[in-house]
Amino acid sequence: MQTWQLQQAKARLTECVNQAKKSPQIISKHNKPEVILISIELYNQLTNADQDIVAYFRNSPLCGLTIPSRDRSEGRRIDL
């Protein structure tokens, strides 16, 4: 990942965008990382934008886990 100062990224925006197609680019302001510029393909891959909600839950790592049954006992009695 390459880091760009904001002024440098503005001045060389086309080059910054072309580099973002290959790998994420960090844009910093006052020597502090502020944003990351990524390609639309990587964004879609990370957000699974083409999946509907049903497919999202079916592909979840939690899919198929069994939920432990809850203890239905009344608990202990307390004299007030």
Buried (B, 14 or more C-beta within 10 A) or exposed (E): EBEBEEEBBEEEEEEBEEBBEEEEBBBBEEEEEEEEBBBEEBEEEEEEEEEEEEEEEEEEEEEEEEEEEEEEEEEEEEEE
